[in-house]
């Protein structure tokens, strides 16, 4: 179990950096790429249905949420 604190935040940022770097290097072969793209698509779909969201906000929110879930595991 991780402790909550400044060190944990730095670990999370490093994990996110490593995950994104791996996704950029490996492309669709990386295990996180497809779930993050799916989250982005769901976010865009939600933005189309909700008049207060624009599609770029939905895309970023969906992709960010799925990336967070992949890292948090």
Residue, then its C-alpha position, 0 to 999 in steps of 0.5 A: x500500500x502506498x503512503x499519501x504524501x509528496x513522495x507519492x505524487x512524484x511517483x505518480x508523475x514519474x509513472x505517468x511519464x514512463x507510461x506515456x513514453x512507452x505509449x509513444x515508443x510502442x504505439x498500438x503494441x503498448x498495453x495502455x494505448x487501446x484503453x486510453x484511446x477508448x477512453x478518449x472516444x467515450x469522452x468525445x461521445x459524451x461531449x457530443x451528447x452534453x451541450x456544455x462540453x466541447x469535444x476537445x475537453x471530452x477527449x482530454x477528460x476521457x483519455x486522462x481518466x483512463x491513463x489515471x486508471x492504468x497507472x493507479x493499478 
